[in-house]
Amino acid sequence: MAHTLVWWVQDLLGAGLMGSGSHVFAMTSAGGHRIWRSYGAVSAAKAALESHCRQLAVELAARKIAVNALRAGVTDTPALRKIPGNEQMIQRCLALHPPDA
């Protein structure tokens, strides 16, 4: 998850497909900074992804290429439903951010 971002950016740069004004976006999660049971592999990948984004942003700034990691929050998706304890994640998020009635 994390390293492929770097490889894709390297390949795009090498092919001349990224110029001034280009943007790189990566999707991250709070799991890179929080501890959730059974989320270890994803947590490590998200932390590494964010580190890669920071480094790429510094390295590509001279080329005027922006790099950002987006943290959208808990989203009820099929991927989330595969994580043990997902029900508690969803309930915690809903308690903090109740949907409009």
C-alpha positions as CSV (number, residue, x, y, z in Angstrom):
1,M,0.0,0.0,0.0
2,A,2.6,2.5,1.0
3,H,5.5,1.7,-1.3
4,T,3.4,1.4,-4.4
5,L,2.6,5.1,-4.2
6,V,6.3,5.9,-4.5
7,W,6.8,3.5,-7.3
8,W,3.8,4.9,-9.2
9,V,5.1,8.4,-8.8
10,Q,8.5,7.4,-9.9
11,D,7.1,5.7,-13.0
12,L,4.9,8.7,-13.9
13,L,7.8,11.1,-13.5
14,G,10.0,8.8,-15.6
15,A,7.4,8.7,-18.4
16,G,7.1,12.5,-18.3
17,L,3.4,12.3,-17.3
18,M,3.7,14.6,-14.3
19,G,4.5,18.3,-14.7
20,S,4.2,21.5,-12.9
21,G,0.8,21.8,-11.3
22,S,0.3,18.1,-11.0
23,H,-1.2,16.6,-7.8
24,V,-0.7,13.3,-6.0
25,F,-3.4,12.2,-3.6
26,A,-3.3,9.2,-1.2
27,M,-6.0,7.9,1.0
28,T,-5.1,7.3,4.6
29,S,-7.0,6.7,7.9
30,A,-6.9,7.5,11.6
31,G,-5.6,3.9,12.0
32,G,-2.1,5.1,11.2
33,H,-2.1,7.0,14.5
34,R,-4.6,5.0,16.7
35,I,-4.5,1.5,18.0
36,W,-7.3,-0.8,17.0
37,R,-7.3,-4.6,17.6
38,S,-6.7,-6.5,14.4
39,Y,-5.7,-3.4,12.4
40,G,-1.9,-3.8,12.8
41,A,-1.0,-4.4,9.1
42,V,-3.2,-1.6,7.8
43,S,-2.0,0.8,10.6
44,A,1.6,0.2,9.7
45,A,0.9,0.7,6.0
46,K,-1.1,3.9,6.6
47,A,1.7,5.3,8.8
48,A,4.3,4.5,6.1
49,L,2.0,6.0,3.4
50,E,1.8,9.3,5.3
51,S,5.6,9.3,5.7
52,H,6.0,8.7,2.0
53,C,3.6,11.6,1.2
54,R,5.5,14.0,3.4
55,Q,8.8,13.0,1.8
56,L,7.4,13.1,-1.7
57,A,5.9,16.6,-1.0
58,V,9.3,17.9,0.0
59,E,11.1,16.3,-3.0
60,L,8.5,17.3,-5.6
61,A,8.0,20.9,-4.4
62,A,10.7,22.2,-6.6
63,R,8.8,20.7,-9.6
64,K,5.6,22.4,-8.3
65,I,3.9,19.0,-7.8
66,A,1.7,18.8,-4.7
67,V,1.4,15.7,-2.6
68,N,-1.3,15.2,0.0
69,A,-2.7,12.4,2.1
70,L,-6.5,12.6,2.6
71,R,-8.1,11.2,5.8
72,A,-11.8,10.9,5.0
73,G,-12.7,9.2,8.3
74,V,-14.7,6.0,9.0
75,T,-16.7,5.1,6.0
76,D,-19.0,2.1,6.0
77,T,-17.6,0.1,3.0
78,P,-17.2,-3.6,2.3
79,A,-13.5,-3.2,3.1
80,L,-14.3,-1.8,6.5
81,R,-16.7,-4.6,7.2
82,K,-13.8,-7.1,6.9
83,I,-12.0,-5.6,9.8
84,P,-12.7,-7.3,13.1
85,G,-14.4,-4.8,15.5
86,N,-15.8,-2.7,12.6
87,E,-19.1,-2.4,14.4
88,Q,-17.5,-0.6,17.3
89,M,-15.6,1.8,14.9
90,I,-18.9,2.7,13.1
91,Q,-20.8,3.2,16.4
92,R,-18.0,5.4,17.8
93,C,-18.0,7.5,14.6
94,L,-21.8,7.8,14.7
95,A,-21.7,8.9,18.4
96,L,-19.2,11.6,17.5
97,H,-20.9,12.7,14.3
98,P,-24.6,11.7,14.3
99,P,-26.2,11.7,10.8
100,D,-28.8,14.4,10.2
101,A,-32.2,13.3,11.3
